[in-house]
Amino acid sequence: MPSLFKNALYCLLLCRATLTWADGITVGVQGEANLTPYRQYKTQYSGLPYIGYDNRHVYIDGTEAGAYLINNDSDQLKARWWYLDNEFDPDKSGNSALRQLRVRHSTMMGGLSYQKITPAGAFRAEFSADTLNQSRGLLATVAWLGQVSFLQVDLYPQAGVDWLNKQQASYYYGVSGEEAARTGLASWAHQGVTPWLALAFDWHPVEPLHIYLQPKLTLLTGALRSSPMTDQHYYWVLSSGITWTF
């Protein structure tokens, strides 16, 4: 995907699971640092404007848009189309073998998300498929999100697990037989599981203003750890931003 298109689409500023905006528009700016697990790969930085809108029937949340099928105080079921910002550019790797691999593009995923809100937090299950035929893969997530509030700060601890089917995992972490013969890397094609932890900080010194910071740690497990494209078993993403709701 061209970088201009990627940057125009790239943002996911606020925690999808708990936004309860009124019938207004939220605007802002945000940035992200992505410390990928790829071997000798440069840290990726990006930043762009943010736009959000939610009228409890349809919504826009940065790079995600969708419609609610169920939306009440305890249950949410929505159809969603969202941007998956994974990508691999061989030119950004300092490893000579990885520089000979093909580009892996970001894509738009489409699917369903169900969330149950309980006194113990919000529990979410999601299932999505690649809609642009980049990976032709499937991605499923189960996650929990809590909330702790004091004064003008809300904390959102989160934990989840992502499952990538063989096509999805192989596209972003795999090496084909042809690539293995050309580069000397071992061929790799497996499904994968990636547990993750995140903690979002939302400071709102005045009600319409939100200043946001979220570090997220994702772990590579099982076969993903043996991918010849990676040299570590985890990676970090740090998101931050500022928004104003009108």
Secondary structure, DSSP 8 states (H G I E B T S, - for coil): --HHHHHHH----S-TTT----SSEEEEEEEEEEE--BTTB--EEEEEEEEEEE-SSEEEETTEEEEEEEESSSEEEEEEEEEE---B-GGGB--TTGGGS--B--EEEEEEEEEEEETTEEEEEEEEEESSSSS--EEEEEEEE--EEETTEEEEEEEEEEEE-HHHHHHHH-B-HHHHHHH----B---EEEEEEEEEEEE-SSTTEEEEEEEEEEE--GGGGG-TTBSSSEEEEEEEEEEEE-
